Amino acid sequence: MQVSSRCDRLSPKILPDHQPSNLRILLVEDNPTNQKLTLKQLQSLGHTADIVGNGYAAVTTIAHSRYDLVLMDCHLPLIDGFTATLAIRDRESQNTAPCSKRIIVIAMTASDSRQDRERAIAVGMDDYLLKPVRRETLATLLNHWSQIIAAADLPASDAPPRVSPELASARDFNSLSLHLDFEYLHQISDDCPDFEIELLQIFLEDSFLHLEELRQAIATHNVREAEQIAHHIKGASANVGAQIVRSAVEQLEEQARQGKFGAIDDLLTKIEFSLSQIQQFTHNF
């Protein structure tokens, strides 16, 4: 069974051929055949796109031109799509201009492994498109994100209503279902949104505090303390259904138990990013 994107479940109306679009798209792809095919699919859906062939060119191009959405191949020459996305997000974090807007980055890859999906989310990608790309799937994805991009340009009074916690699971809004098991969260809260938000806020406050302590324990190579802190965060994340946080701290706990650490920066970044996504979700209510 092919699952190309979480947006498949949203099933919005597909754009007819040649309907014009003002969506500014950058295609980052090094394979000429894939470039040709994807560009043809985009054109048939009423879109145009600029093309670059490596991650370094993507970062440089985005620094000098404005784009709404990037179709980012994950495995690229010079720097890969994951590293390029980190660079893009880092640049955005330093841009304090009021008119600055977050670029939507869509991972494009032939790999459907959970590890790659989690890594895509951890570095700041917004969605995941599995190759070979089907025109219908691409249309659904672009329609979904173009609506979100358009909503972001509206004044607050004209923007669509925020998604409620009970709807977020069904709509898989903005990657949240990768970070939170909403079905579990609804179950333990007896479908009470206010309790869910309160519970998540307590979890976030405690986890951010312990994450800093975990960083210090790792920096001083205090493996016993690191193991205890990781175990604490793991238990709390399991209790609220914070899936990515639980997986990452579980790996850190095991490394501390063995007395050696590996890929620490990636795991800590994954934890912090996932917590920040959950925090952003709670701030909307």
PyMOL commands that set and color helices and strands:
alter all, ss='L'
color gray80, all
select helices_A, chain A and resi 6-9+32-44+55-64+81-94+114-123+135-152+165-171+173-179+182-188+193-219+223-240+243-258+264-283
alter helices_A, ss='H'
color red, helices_A
select strands_A, chain A and resi 25-28+49-52+69-73+104-109+127-130
alter strands_A, ss='S'
color yellow, strands_A
deselect
rebuild
show_as cartoon
